[in-house]
Amino acid sequence: MKETTMSLLDPKEVSIDCPKCKRKNNRTIGSLKENPVVNCACGNTITVDVRYLVRELTKVDKKLGQIRKDFERAGE
Ligand SMILES: [Zn+2]
């Protein structure tokens, strides 16, 4: 079930804030799972903890509960 939740989040775009220049780097969860290293335009590289990110997203994104419900219903 955990894997299902993660793949549901794949198309979701998140902004990774660069700690150096505060620039927002937009990535999808799916692309971060493939490559968790974000190269910022300022030359800084940010390594994203995707598991942590997904956990936080699951916590804040209340819509996810509904998506999961729909998903489970579709599987019936
Ligand atoms: Zn930067």
N, CA, C, O and the ligand as a Tripos MOL2 file, in Angstrom:
@<TRIPOS>MOLECULE
protein
  305   303    77     0     0
PROTEIN
NO_CHARGES

@<TRIPOS>ATOM
      1 N           0.8360   -1.2160    0.0000 N.3       1 MET1
      2 CA          0.0000    0.0000    0.0000 C.3       1 MET1
      3 C           0.8630    1.2550    0.0000 C.2       1 MET1
      4 O           0.4950    2.2760   -0.5800 O.2       1 MET1
      5 N           2.0090    1.1650    0.6550 N.am      2 LYS2
      6 CA          2.9140    2.3080    0.7120 C.3       2 LYS2
      7 C           3.4170    2.6550   -0.6980 C.2       2 LYS2
      8 O           3.5140    3.8260   -1.0640 O.2       2 LYS2
      9 N           3.7300    1.6210   -1.4710 N.am      3 GLU3
     10 CA          4.2170    1.8290   -2.8310 C.3       3 GLU3
     11 C           3.1420    2.4720   -3.6940 C.2       3 GLU3
     12 O           3.4380    3.3290   -4.5270 O.2       3 GLU3
     13 N           1.8880    2.0580   -3.4950 N.am      4 THR4
     14 CA          0.7680    2.6260   -4.2530 C.3       4 THR4
     15 C           0.6640    4.1150   -3.9820 C.2       4 THR4
     16 O           0.4960    4.9180   -4.9000 O.2       4 THR4
     17 N           0.7660    4.4700   -2.7150 N.am      5 THR5
     18 CA          0.6860    5.8760   -2.3390 C.3       5 THR5
     19 C           1.7950    6.6630   -3.0170 C.2       5 THR5
     20 O           1.5810    7.7850   -3.4750 O.2       5 THR5
     21 N           2.9750    6.0720   -3.0790 N.am      6 MET6
     22 CA          4.1040    6.7770   -3.6710 C.3       6 MET6
     23 C           3.9060    6.9770   -5.1610 C.2       6 MET6
     24 O           4.2250    8.0440   -5.6840 O.2       6 MET6
     25 N           3.3830    5.9640   -5.8640 N.am      7 SER7
     26 CA          3.2390    6.1320   -7.3060 C.3       7 SER7
     27 C           2.0900    7.0860   -7.6310 C.2       7 SER7
     28 O           2.0950    7.7300   -8.6800 O.2       7 SER7
     29 N           1.1070    7.1780   -6.7350 N.am      8 LEU8
     30 CA          0.0350    8.1500   -6.9350 C.3       8 LEU8
     31 C           0.5950    9.5690   -6.8870 C.2       8 LEU8
     32 O           0.0610   10.4840   -7.5130 O.2       8 LEU8
     33 N           1.6670    9.7330   -6.1420 N.am      9 LEU9
     34 CA          2.2660   11.0600   -5.9790 C.3       9 LEU9
     35 C           3.2560   11.3910   -7.0990 C.2       9 LEU9
     36 O           3.7160   12.5280   -7.2010 O.2       9 LEU9
     37 N           3.5810   10.4150   -7.9290 N.am     10 ASP10
     38 CA          4.5960   10.6240   -8.9670 C.3      10 ASP10
     39 C           4.3850   11.8760   -9.8160 C.2      10 ASP10
     40 O           5.3380   12.6260  -10.0290 O.2      10 ASP10
     41 N           3.1740   12.1290  -10.3060 N.am     11 PRO11
     42 CA          2.9920   13.3250  -11.1550 C.3      11 PRO11
     43 C           2.9140   14.6300  -10.3770 C.2      11 PRO11
     44 O           2.8310   15.7050  -10.9710 O.2      11 PRO11
     45 N           2.9410   14.5410   -9.0620 N.am     12 LYS12
     46 CA          2.7970   15.7400   -8.2440 C.3      12 LYS12
     47 C           4.0680   16.5740   -8.2770 C.2      12 LYS12
     48 O           5.1710   16.0710   -8.0640 O.2      12 LYS12
     49 N           3.8860   17.8720   -8.5520 N.am     13 GLU13
     50 CA          5.0400   18.7560   -8.6310 C.3      13 GLU13
     51 C           5.2910   19.4150   -7.2820 C.2      13 GLU13
     52 O           4.3690   19.8940   -6.6210 O.2      13 GLU13
     53 N           6.5410   19.4260   -6.8980 N.am     14 VAL14
     54 CA          6.9140   20.0870   -5.6510 C.3      14 VAL14
     55 C           8.0270   21.0840   -5.9630 C.2      14 VAL14
     56 O           8.7670   20.9210   -6.9330 O.2      14 VAL14
     57 N           8.1360   22.1170   -5.1290 N.am     15 SER15
     58 CA          9.2310   23.0450   -5.3370 C.3      15 SER15
     59 C          10.2820   22.8250   -4.2620 C.2      15 SER15
     60 O          10.0080   22.8530   -3.0620 O.2      15 SER15
     61 N          11.4890   22.6060   -4.7440 N.am     16 ILE16
     62 CA         12.6190   22.3910   -3.8480 C.3      16 ILE16
     63 C          13.3260   23.7300   -3.6670 C.2      16 ILE16
     64 O          13.8870   24.2810   -4.6150 O.2      16 ILE16
     65 N          13.2920   24.2360   -2.4670 N.am     17 ASP17
     66 CA         13.9380   25.5240   -2.2110 C.3      17 ASP17
     67 C          15.4450   25.3380   -2.0530 C.2      17 ASP17
     68 O          15.9120   24.5090   -1.2720 O.2      17 ASP17
     69 N          16.1810   26.1250   -2.8090 N.am     18 CYS18
     70 CA         17.6260   26.0850   -2.6690 C.3      18 CYS18
     71 C          18.0100   26.8130   -1.3830 C.2      18 CYS18
     72 O          17.6190   27.9650   -1.1900 O.2      18 CYS18
     73 N          18.7700   26.1580   -0.4980 N.am     19 PRO19
     74 CA         19.1370   26.8200    0.7550 C.3      19 PRO19
     75 C          20.1180   27.9680    0.5450 C.2      19 PRO19
     76 O          20.2900   28.8180    1.4190 O.2      19 PRO19
     77 N          20.7540   27.9850   -0.6150 N.am     20 LYS20
     78 CA         21.7580   29.0110   -0.8940 C.3      20 LYS20
     79 C          21.1430   30.2900   -1.4450 C.2      20 LYS20
     80 O          21.3760   31.3790   -0.9200 O.2      20 LYS20
     81 N          20.3440   30.1460   -2.5250 N.am     21 CYS21
     82 CA         19.8380   31.3380   -3.2140 C.3      21 CYS21
     83 C          18.3250   31.4960   -3.0860 C.2      21 CYS21
     84 O          17.7480   32.4410   -3.6240 O.2      21 CYS21
     85 N          17.6800   30.5600   -2.3680 N.am     22 LYS22
     86 CA         16.2210   30.6040   -2.1290 C.3      22 LYS22
     87 C          15.3870   30.4330   -3.3930 C.2      22 LYS22
     88 O          14.1740   30.6400   -3.3760 O.2      22 LYS22
     89 N          16.0380   30.0570   -4.4830 N.am     23 ARG23
     90 CA         15.3090   29.8280   -5.7100 C.3      23 ARG23
     91 C          14.4680   28.5630   -5.5730 C.2      23 ARG23
     92 O          14.8660   27.6140   -4.8980 O.2      23 ARG23
     93 N          13.2980   28.5570   -6.2190 N.am     24 LYS24
     94 CA         12.4560   27.3730   -6.1730 C.3      24 LYS24
     95 C          12.6930   26.5240   -7.4210 C.2      24 LYS24
     96 O          12.5630   27.0000   -8.5490 O.2      24 LYS24
     97 N          13.0380   25.2700   -7.1960 N.am     25 ASN25
     98 CA         13.2670   24.3610   -8.3060 C.3      25 ASN25
     99 C          12.1100   23.3700   -8.3600 C.2      25 ASN25
    100 O          11.9400   22.5630   -7.4460 O.2      25 ASN25
    101 N          11.3170   23.4260   -9.4250 N.am     26 ASN26
    102 CA         10.1580   22.5500   -9.5210 C.3      26 ASN26
    103 C          10.5330   21.1800  -10.0870 C.2      26 ASN26
    104 O          11.1720   21.0600  -11.1320 O.2      26 ASN26
    105 N          10.1180   20.1790   -9.3670 N.am     27 ARG27
    106 CA         10.3400   18.7990   -9.8150 C.3      27 ARG27
    107 C           9.0900   17.9950   -9.4970 C.2      27 ARG27
    108 O           8.3380   18.3430   -8.5870 O.2      27 ARG27
    109 N           8.8700   16.9340  -10.2340 N.am     28 THR28
    110 CA          7.8050   16.0180   -9.8480 C.3      28 THR28
    111 C           8.3940   14.9450   -8.9360 C.2      28 THR28
    112 O           9.5900   14.6600   -8.9780 O.2      28 THR28
    113 N           7.5260   14.3590   -8.1130 N.am     29 ILE29
    114 CA          7.9700   13.2930   -7.2170 C.3      29 ILE29
    115 C           8.5960   12.1480   -8.0200 C.2      29 ILE29
    116 O           9.6020   11.5610   -7.6230 O.2      29 ILE29
    117 N           7.9670   11.8530   -9.1610 N.am     30 GLY30
    118 CA          8.4750   10.7700  -10.0130 C.3      30 GLY30
    119 C           9.9080   11.0080  -10.4630 C.2      30 GLY30
    120 O          10.7300   10.0930  -10.4400 O.2      30 GLY30
    121 N          10.2100   12.2440  -10.8740 N.am     31 SER31
    122 CA         11.5560   12.5430  -11.3510 C.3      31 SER31
    123 C          12.5540   12.5440  -10.1920 C.2      31 SER31
    124 O          13.7200   12.1920  -10.3660 O.2      31 SER31
    125 N          12.0810   12.9430   -9.0050 N.am     32 LEU32
    126 CA         12.9660   12.9350   -7.8320 C.3      32 LEU32
    127 C          13.2850   11.5120   -7.3900 C.2      32 LEU32
    128 O          14.3610   11.2410   -6.8570 O.2      32 LEU32
    129 N          12.3290   10.6020   -7.6200 N.am     33 LYS33
    130 CA         12.5720    9.2030   -7.2740 C.3      33 LYS33
    131 C          13.6510    8.6180   -8.1750 C.2      33 LYS33
    132 O          14.4530    7.7850   -7.7540 O.2      33 LYS33
    133 N          13.6530    9.0800   -9.4400 N.am     34 GLU34
    134 CA         14.6680    8.6090  -10.3810 C.3      34 GLU34
    135 C          16.0060    9.2640  -10.1100 C.2      34 GLU34
    136 O          17.0530    8.6180  -10.1640 O.2      34 GLU34
    137 N          15.9610   10.5680   -9.8170 N.am     35 ASN35
    138 CA         17.1880   11.3170   -9.5640 C.3      35 ASN35
    139 C          16.9300   12.3370   -8.4570 C.2      35 ASN35
    140 O          16.3890   13.4120   -8.7140 O.2      35 ASN35
    141 N          17.3170   12.0000   -7.2240 N.am     36 PRO36
    142 CA         17.0120   12.8920   -6.0900 C.3      36 PRO36
    143 C          17.9450   14.1020   -5.9930 C.2      36 PRO36
    144 O          17.8340   14.9020   -5.0640 O.2      36 PRO36
    145 N          18.8580   14.2320   -6.9500 N.am     37 VAL37
    146 CA         19.7870   15.3660   -6.8980 C.3      37 VAL37
    147 C          19.2880   16.4880   -7.8060 C.2      37 VAL37
    148 O          19.1110   16.2980   -9.0090 O.2      37 VAL37
    149 N          19.0660   17.6550   -7.2110 N.am     38 VAL38
    150 CA         18.5940   18.8160   -7.9640 C.3      38 VAL38
    151 C          19.7650   19.7780   -8.1450 C.2      38 VAL38
    152 O          20.3890   20.2080   -7.1750 O.2      38 VAL38
    153 N          20.0500   20.1070   -9.4060 N.am     39 ASN39
    154 CA         21.0980   21.0850   -9.6770 C.3      39 ASN39
    155 C          20.4700   22.4560   -9.8170 C.2      39 ASN39
    156 O          19.7580   22.7200  -10.7860 O.2      39 ASN39
    157 N          20.7250   23.3200   -8.8680 N.am     40 CYS40
    158 CA         20.1620   24.6600   -8.9090 C.3      40 CYS40
    159 C          20.9520   25.5170   -9.8880 C.2      40 CYS40
    160 O          22.1230   25.2590  -10.1650 O.2      40 CYS40
    161 N          20.2790   26.5460  -10.4070 N.am     41 ALA41
    162 CA         20.9140   27.4460  -11.3680 C.3      41 ALA41
    163 C          22.1210   28.1810  -10.7770 C.2      41 ALA41
    164 O          22.9940   28.6400  -11.5140 O.2      41 ALA41
    165 N          22.1680   28.2920   -9.4550 N.am     42 CYS42
    166 CA         23.2830   29.0020   -8.8150 C.3      42 CYS42
    167 C          24.5170   28.1120   -8.6660 C.2      42 CYS42
    168 O          25.5650   28.5650   -8.2040 O.2      42 CYS42
    169 N          24.3860   26.8440   -9.0590 N.am     43 GLY43
    170 CA         25.5160   25.9360   -8.9720 C.3      43 GLY43
    171 C          25.4620   25.0200   -7.7710 C.2      43 GLY43
    172 O          26.2620   24.0910   -7.6530 O.2      43 GLY43
    173 N          24.5270   25.2760   -6.8850 N.am     44 ASN44
    174 CA         24.3660   24.4360   -5.6960 C.3      44 ASN44
    175 C          23.6440   23.1440   -6.0650 C.2      44 ASN44
    176 O          22.7560   23.1470   -6.9170 O.2      44 ASN44
    177 N          24.0240   22.0460   -5.4250 N.am     45 THR45
    178 CA         23.2880   20.8140   -5.6330 C.3      45 THR45
    179 C          22.5630   20.4450   -4.3450 C.2      45 THR45
    180 O          23.1290   20.5050   -3.2530 O.2      45 THR45
    181 N          21.2990   20.0630   -4.4980 N.am     46 ILE46
    182 CA         20.4780   19.7160   -3.3540 C.3      46 ILE46
    183 C          20.0810   18.2530   -3.4960 C.2      46 ILE46
    184 O          19.4920   17.8570   -4.5020 O.2      46 ILE46
    185 N          20.4010   17.4650   -2.5020 N.am     47 THR47
    186 CA         19.9640   16.0760   -2.5180 C.3      47 THR47
    187 C          18.6750   15.9680   -1.7180 C.2      47 THR47
    188 O          18.6290   16.3050   -0.5350 O.2      47 THR47
    189 N          17.6280   15.4930   -2.3850 N.am     48 VAL48
    190 CA         16.3090   15.4470   -1.7770 C.3      48 VAL48
    191 C          16.0540   14.0680   -1.1660 C.2      48 VAL48
    192 O          16.2900   13.0350   -1.7930 O.2      48 VAL48
    193 N          15.5740   14.0830    0.0550 N.am     49 ASP49
    194 CA         15.1680   12.8470    0.7060 C.3      49 ASP49
    195 C          13.7230   12.5580    0.2930 C.2      49 ASP49
    196 O          12.7780   13.0570    0.9030 O.2      49 ASP49
    197 N          13.5720   11.7480   -0.7470 N.am     50 VAL50
    198 CA         12.2550   11.5490   -1.3580 C.3      50 VAL50
    199 C          11.2770   10.8870   -0.3860 C.2      50 VAL50
    200 O          10.0980   11.2390   -0.3480 O.2      50 VAL50
    201 N          11.7690    9.9360    0.3920 N.am     51 ARG51
    202 CA         10.8900    9.2630    1.3420 C.3      51 ARG51
    203 C          10.3210   10.2390    2.3660 C.2      51 ARG51
    204 O           9.1430   10.1810    2.7190 O.2      51 ARG51
    205 N          11.1840   11.1350    2.8340 N.am     52 TYR52
    206 CA         10.7570   12.1490    3.7860 C.3      52 TYR52
    207 C           9.7290   13.0710    3.1330 C.2      52 TYR52
    208 O           8.7080   13.4130    3.7290 O.2      52 TYR52
    209 N          10.0250   13.4640    1.8970 N.am     53 LEU53
    210 CA          9.1490   14.3580    1.1520 C.3      53 LEU53
    211 C           7.7610   13.7470    0.9780 C.2      53 LEU53
    212 O           6.7480   14.4150    1.1890 O.2      53 LEU53
    213 N           7.7240   12.4840    0.5960 N.am     54 VAL54
    214 CA          6.4550   11.7820    0.3890 C.3      54 VAL54
    215 C           5.6850   11.6980    1.6990 C.2      54 VAL54
    216 O           4.4660   11.8630    1.7280 O.2      54 VAL54
    217 N           6.4090   11.4400    2.7780 N.am     55 ARG55
    218 CA          5.7600   11.3470    4.0810 C.3      55 ARG55
    219 C           5.1190   12.6830    4.4630 C.2      55 ARG55
    220 O           3.9880   12.7300    4.9480 O.2      55 ARG55
    221 N           5.8600   13.7580    4.2360 N.am     56 GLU56
    222 CA          5.3360   15.0870    4.5570 C.3      56 GLU56
    223 C           4.1460   15.4340    3.6660 C.2      56 GLU56
    224 O           3.1570   16.0010    4.1300 O.2      56 GLU56
    225 N           4.2520   15.0880    2.3780 N.am     57 LEU57
    226 CA          3.1700   15.3780    1.4330 C.3      57 LEU57
    227 C           1.9030   14.6320    1.8110 C.2      57 LEU57
    228 O           0.8000   15.1730    1.7430 O.2      57 LEU57
    229 N           2.0790   13.3870    2.2070 N.am     58 THR58
    230 CA          0.9380   12.5660    2.5990 C.3      58 THR58
    231 C           0.2500   13.1830    3.8070 C.2      58 THR58
    232 O          -0.9730   13.1440    3.9360 O.2      58 THR58
    233 N           1.0610   13.7500    4.6820 N.am     59 LYS59
    234 CA          0.5390   14.3750    5.8970 C.3      59 LYS59
    235 C          -0.2540   15.6390    5.5730 C.2      59 LYS59
    236 O          -1.3420   15.8480    6.1080 O.2      59 LYS59
    237 N           0.2960   16.4850    4.6900 N.am     60 VAL60
    238 CA         -0.3440   17.7780    4.4320 C.3      60 VAL60
    239 C          -1.4360   17.7130    3.3670 C.2      60 VAL60
    240 O          -2.4160   18.4560    3.4230 O.2      60 VAL60
    241 N          -1.2550   16.8120    2.3950 N.am     61 ASP61
    242 CA         -2.1910   16.7800    1.2840 C.3      61 ASP61
    243 C          -3.4400   15.9950    1.6650 C.2      61 ASP61
    244 O          -3.4690   14.7670    1.5830 O.2      61 ASP61
    245 N          -4.4470   16.7090    2.0720 N.am     62 LYS62
    246 CA         -5.6730   16.0510    2.5250 C.3      62 LYS62
    247 C          -6.4330   15.4160    1.3720 C.2      62 LYS62
    248 O          -7.2300   14.4980    1.5630 O.2      62 LYS62
    249 N          -6.1690   15.9250    0.1610 N.am     63 LYS63
    250 CA         -6.8260   15.3710   -1.0270 C.3      63 LYS63
    251 C          -6.4060   13.9260   -1.2680 C.2      63 LYS63
    252 O          -7.1480   13.1350   -1.8500 O.2      63 LYS63
    253 N          -5.2280   13.6070   -0.8190 N.am     64 LEU64
    254 CA         -4.7010   12.2690   -1.0550 C.3      64 LEU64
    255 C          -5.6280   11.2040   -0.4850 C.2      64 LEU64
    256 O          -5.7820   10.1340   -1.0740 O.2      64 LEU64
    257 N          -6.2390   11.4880    0.6410 N.am     65 GLY65
    258 CA         -7.1890   10.5590    1.2330 C.3      65 GLY65
    259 C          -8.3080   10.2350    0.2620 C.2      65 GLY65
    260 O          -8.7230    9.0840    0.1260 O.2      65 GLY65
    261 N          -8.7940   11.2810   -0.4160 N.am     66 GLN66
    262 CA         -9.8690   11.0910   -1.3860 C.3      66 GLN66
    263 C          -9.3760   10.3120   -2.6010 C.2      66 GLN66
    264 O         -10.0630    9.4180   -3.0950 O.2      66 GLN66
    265 N          -8.1920   10.6550   -3.0730 N.am     67 ILE67
    266 CA         -7.6170    9.9530   -4.2210 C.3      67 ILE67
    267 C          -7.4830    8.4700   -3.9000 C.2      67 ILE67
    268 O          -7.7940    7.6130   -4.7270 O.2      67 ILE67
    269 N          -7.0180    8.1800   -2.6930 N.am     68 ARG68
    270 CA         -6.8460    6.7830   -2.3090 C.3      68 ARG68
    271 C          -8.1810    6.0620   -2.2670 C.2      68 ARG68
    272 O          -8.2930    4.9010   -2.6600 O.2      68 ARG68
    273 N          -9.1960    6.7760   -1.7800 N.am     69 LYS69
    274 CA        -10.5300    6.1680   -1.7270 C.3      69 LYS69
    275 C         -11.0140    5.8390   -3.1290 C.2      69 LYS69
    276 O         -11.5190    4.7460   -3.3860 O.2      69 LYS69
    277 N         -10.8490    6.8170   -4.0450 N.am     70 ASP70
    278 CA        -11.2590    6.6000   -5.4290 C.3      70 ASP70
    279 C         -10.5040    5.4340   -6.0360 C.2      70 ASP70
    280 O         -11.0710    4.6110   -6.7550 O.2      70 ASP70
    281 N          -9.2290    5.3780   -5.7380 N.am     71 PHE71
    282 CA         -8.3730    4.3400   -6.2730 C.3      71 PHE71
    283 C          -8.8170    2.9730   -5.7970 C.2      71 PHE71
    284 O          -8.8820    2.0160   -6.5690 O.2      71 PHE71
    285 N          -9.1190    2.9000   -4.5120 N.am     72 GLU72
    286 CA         -9.5560    1.6190   -3.9550 C.3      72 GLU72
    287 C         -10.8880    1.1970   -4.5370 C.2      72 GLU72
    288 O         -11.1240    0.0150   -4.7840 O.2      72 GLU72
    289 N         -11.7730    2.1880   -4.7590 N.am     73 ARG73
    290 CA        -13.0820    1.8880   -5.3260 C.3      73 ARG73
    291 C         -12.9320    1.3530   -6.7490 C.2      73 ARG73
    292 O         -13.6300    0.4240   -7.1550 O.2      73 ARG73
    293 N         -12.0010    1.9620   -7.5020 N.am     74 ALA74
    294 CA        -11.7720    1.5440   -8.8820 C.3      74 ALA74
    295 C         -11.2560    0.1090   -8.9520 C.2      74 ALA74
    296 O         -11.4530   -0.5860   -9.9490 O.2      74 ALA74
    297 N         -10.6070   -0.3160   -7.9010 N.am     75 GLY75
    298 CA        -10.0460   -1.6670   -7.8760 C.3      75 GLY75
    299 C         -11.0470   -2.7380   -7.4950 C.2      75 GLY75
    300 O         -10.7250   -3.9260   -7.5130 O.2      75 GLY75
    301 N         -12.2460   -2.3350   -7.1530 N.am     76 GLU76
    302 CA        -13.2480   -3.3120   -6.7060 C.3      76 GLU76
    303 C         -13.7930   -4.1620   -7.8490 C.2      76 GLU76
    304 O         -14.6410   -5.0260   -7.6260 O.2      76 GLU76
    305 ZN         20.4980   28.0060   -5.6810 Zn       77 ZN77
@<TRIPOS>BOND
     1     1     2 1
     2     2     3 1
     3     3     4 2
     4     3     5 am
     5     5     6 1
     6     6     7 1
     7     7     8 2
     8     7     9 am
     9     9    10 1
    10    10    11 1
    11    11    12 2
    12    11    13 am
    13    13    14 1
    14    14    15 1
    15    15    16 2
    16    15    17 am
    17    17    18 1
    18    18    19 1
    19    19    20 2
    20    19    21 am
    21    21    22 1
    22    22    23 1
    23    23    24 2
    24    23    25 am
    25    25    26 1
    26    26    27 1
    27    27    28 2
    28    27    29 am
    29    29    30 1
    30    30    31 1
    31    31    32 2
    32    31    33 am
    33    33    34 1
    34    34    35 1
    35    35    36 2
    36    35    37 am
    37    37    38 1
    38    38    39 1
    39    39    40 2
    40    39    41 am
    41    41    42 1
    42    42    43 1
    43    43    44 2
    44    43    45 am
    45    45    46 1
    46    46    47 1
    47    47    48 2
    48    47    49 am
    49    49    50 1
    50    50    51 1
    51    51    52 2
    52    51    53 am
    53    53    54 1
    54    54    55 1
    55    55    56 2
    56    55    57 am
    57    57    58 1
    58    58    59 1
    59    59    60 2
    60    59    61 am
    61    61    62 1
    62    62    63 1
    63    63    64 2
    64    63    65 am
    65    65    66 1
    66    66    67 1
    67    67    68 2
    68    67    69 am
    69    69    70 1
    70    70    71 1
    71    71    72 2
    72    71    73 am
    73    73    74 1
    74    74    75 1
    75    75    76 2
    76    75    77 am
    77    77    78 1
    78    78    79 1
    79    79    80 2
    80    79    81 am
    81    81    82 1
    82    82    83 1
    83    83    84 2
    84    83    85 am
    85    85    86 1
    86    86    87 1
    87    87    88 2
    88    87    89 am
    89    89    90 1
    90    90    91 1
    91    91    92 2
    92    91    93 am
    93    93    94 1
    94    94    95 1
    95    95    96 2
    96    95    97 am
    97    97    98 1
    98    98    99 1
    99    99   100 2
   100    99   101 am
   101   101   102 1
   102   102   103 1
   103   103   104 2
   104   103   105 am
   105   105   106 1
   106   106   107 1
   107   107   108 2
   108   107   109 am
   109   109   110 1
   110   110   111 1
   111   111   112 2
   112   111   113 am
   113   113   114 1
   114   114   115 1
   115   115   116 2
   116   115   117 am
   117   117   118 1
   118   118   119 1
   119   119   120 2
   120   119   121 am
   121   121   122 1
   122   122   123 1
   123   123   124 2
   124   123   125 am
   125   125   126 1
   126   126   127 1
   127   127   128 2
   128   127   129 am
   129   129   130 1
   130   130   131 1
   131   131   132 2
   132   131   133 am
   133   133   134 1
   134   134   135 1
   135   135   136 2
   136   135   137 am
   137   137   138 1
   138   138   139 1
   139   139   140 2
   140   139   141 am
   141   141   142 1
   142   142   143 1
   143   143   144 2
   144   143   145 am
   145   145   146 1
   146   146   147 1
   147   147   148 2
   148   147   149 am
   149   149   150 1
   150   150   151 1
   151   151   152 2
   152   151   153 am
   153   153   154 1
   154   154   155 1
   155   155   156 2
   156   155   157 am
   157   157   158 1
   158   158   159 1
   159   159   160 2
   160   159   161 am
   161   161   162 1
   162   162   163 1
   163   163   164 2
   164   163   165 am
   165   165   166 1
   166   166   167 1
   167   167   168 2
   168   167   169 am
   169   169   170 1
   170   170   171 1
   171   171   172 2
   172   171   173 am
   173   173   174 1
   174   174   175 1
   175   175   176 2
   176   175   177 am
   177   177   178 1
   178   178   179 1
   179   179   180 2
   180   179   181 am
   181   181   182 1
   182   182   183 1
   183   183   184 2
   184   183   185 am
   185   185   186 1
   186   186   187 1
   187   187   188 2
   188   187   189 am
   189   189   190 1
   190   190   191 1
   191   191   192 2
   192   191   193 am
   193   193   194 1
   194   194   195 1
   195   195   196 2
   196   195   197 am
   197   197   198 1
   198   198   199 1
   199   199   200 2
   200   199   201 am
   201   201   202 1
   202   202   203 1
   203   203   204 2
   204   203   205 am
   205   205   206 1
   206   206   207 1
   207   207   208 2
   208   207   209 am
   209   209   210 1
   210   210   211 1
   211   211   212 2
   212   211   213 am
   213   213   214 1
   214   214   215 1
   215   215   216 2
   216   215   217 am
   217   217   218 1
   218   218   219 1
   219   219   220 2
   220   219   221 am
   221   221   222 1
   222   222   223 1
   223   223   224 2
   224   223   225 am
   225   225   226 1
   226   226   227 1
   227   227   228 2
   228   227   229 am
   229   229   230 1
   230   230   231 1
   231   231   232 2
   232   231   233 am
   233   233   234 1
   234   234   235 1
   235   235   236 2
   236   235   237 am
   237   237   238 1
   238   238   239 1
   239   239   240 2
   240   239   241 am
   241   241   242 1
   242   242   243 1
   243   243   244 2
   244   243   245 am
   245   245   246 1
   246   246   247 1
   247   247   248 2
   248   247   249 am
   249   249   250 1
   250   250   251 1
   251   251   252 2
   252   251   253 am
   253   253   254 1
   254   254   255 1
   255   255   256 2
   256   255   257 am
   257   257   258 1
   258   258   259 1
   259   259   260 2
   260   259   261 am
   261   261   262 1
   262   262   263 1
   263   263   264 2
   264   263   265 am
   265   265   266 1
   266   266   267 1
   267   267   268 2
   268   267   269 am
   269   269   270 1
   270   270   271 1
   271   271   272 2
   272   271   273 am
   273   273   274 1
   274   274   275 1
   275   275   276 2
   276   275   277 am
   277   277   278 1
   278   278   279 1
   279   279   280 2
   280   279   281 am
   281   281   282 1
   282   282   283 1
   283   283   284 2
   284   283   285 am
   285   285   286 1
   286   286   287 1
   287   287   288 2
   288   287   289 am
   289   289   290 1
   290   290   291 1
   291   291   292 2
   292   291   293 am
   293   293   294 1
   294   294   295 1
   295   295   296 2
   296   295   297 am
   297   297   298 1
   298   298   299 1
   299   299   300 2
   300   299   301 am
   301   301   302 1
   302   302   303 1
   303   303   304 2
@<TRIPOS>SUBSTRUCTURE
     1 MET1         2 RESIDUE 1 A MET
     2 LYS2         6 RESIDUE 1 A LYS
     3 GLU3        10 RESIDUE 1 A GLU
     4 THR4        14 RESIDUE 1 A THR
     5 THR5        18 RESIDUE 1 A THR
     6 MET6        22 RESIDUE 1 A MET
     7 SER7        26 RESIDUE 1 A SER
     8 LEU8        30 RESIDUE 1 A LEU
     9 LEU9        34 RESIDUE 1 A LEU
    10 ASP10       38 RESIDUE 1 A ASP
    11 PRO11       42 RESIDUE 1 A PRO
    12 LYS12       46 RESIDUE 1 A LYS
    13 GLU13       50 RESIDUE 1 A GLU
    14 VAL14       54 RESIDUE 1 A VAL
    15 SER15       58 RESIDUE 1 A SER
    16 ILE16       62 RESIDUE 1 A ILE
    17 ASP17       66 RESIDUE 1 A ASP
    18 CYS18       70 RESIDUE 1 A CYS
    19 PRO19       74 RESIDUE 1 A PRO
    20 LYS20       78 RESIDUE 1 A LYS
    21 CYS21       82 RESIDUE 1 A CYS
    22 LYS22       86 RESIDUE 1 A LYS
    23 ARG23       90 RESIDUE 1 A ARG
    24 LYS24       94 RESIDUE 1 A LYS
    25 ASN25       98 RESIDUE 1 A ASN
    26 ASN26      102 RESIDUE 1 A ASN
    27 ARG27      106 RESIDUE 1 A ARG
    28 THR28      110 RESIDUE 1 A THR
    29 ILE29      114 RESIDUE 1 A ILE
    30 GLY30      118 RESIDUE 1 A GLY
    31 SER31      122 RESIDUE 1 A SER
    32 LEU32      126 RESIDUE 1 A LEU
    33 LYS33      130 RESIDUE 1 A LYS
    34 GLU34      134 RESIDUE 1 A GLU
    35 ASN35      138 RESIDUE 1 A ASN
    36 PRO36      142 RESIDUE 1 A PRO
    37 VAL37      146 RESIDUE 1 A VAL
    38 VAL38      150 RESIDUE 1 A VAL
    39 ASN39      154 RESIDUE 1 A ASN
    40 CYS40      158 RESIDUE 1 A CYS
    41 ALA41      162 RESIDUE 1 A ALA
    42 CYS42      166 RESIDUE 1 A CYS
    43 GLY43      170 RESIDUE 1 A GLY
    44 ASN44      174 RESIDUE 1 A ASN
    45 THR45      178 RESIDUE 1 A THR
    46 ILE46      182 RESIDUE 1 A ILE
    47 THR47      186 RESIDUE 1 A THR
    48 VAL48      190 RESIDUE 1 A VAL
    49 ASP49      194 RESIDUE 1 A ASP
    50 VAL50      198 RESIDUE 1 A VAL
    51 ARG51      202 RESIDUE 1 A ARG
    52 TYR52      206 RESIDUE 1 A TYR
    53 LEU53      210 RESIDUE 1 A LEU
    54 VAL54      214 RESIDUE 1 A VAL
    55 ARG55      218 RESIDUE 1 A ARG
    56 GLU56      222 RESIDUE 1 A GLU
    57 LEU57      226 RESIDUE 1 A LEU
    58 THR58      230 RESIDUE 1 A THR
    59 LYS59      234 RESIDUE 1 A LYS
    60 VAL60      238 RESIDUE 1 A VAL
    61 ASP61      242 RESIDUE 1 A ASP
    62 LYS62      246 RESIDUE 1 A LYS
    63 LYS63      250 RESIDUE 1 A LYS
    64 LEU64      254 RESIDUE 1 A LEU
    65 GLY65      258 RESIDUE 1 A GLY
    66 GLN66      262 RESIDUE 1 A GLN
    67 ILE67      266 RESIDUE 1 A ILE
    68 ARG68      270 RESIDUE 1 A ARG
    69 LYS69      274 RESIDUE 1 A LYS
    70 ASP70      278 RESIDUE 1 A ASP
    71 PHE71      282 RESIDUE 1 A PHE
    72 GLU72      286 RESIDUE 1 A GLU
    73 ARG73      290 RESIDUE 1 A ARG
    74 ALA74      294 RESIDUE 1 A ALA
    75 GLY75      298 RESIDUE 1 A GLY
    76 GLU76      302 RESIDUE 1 A GLU
    77 ZN77       305 GROUP 0 **** ****
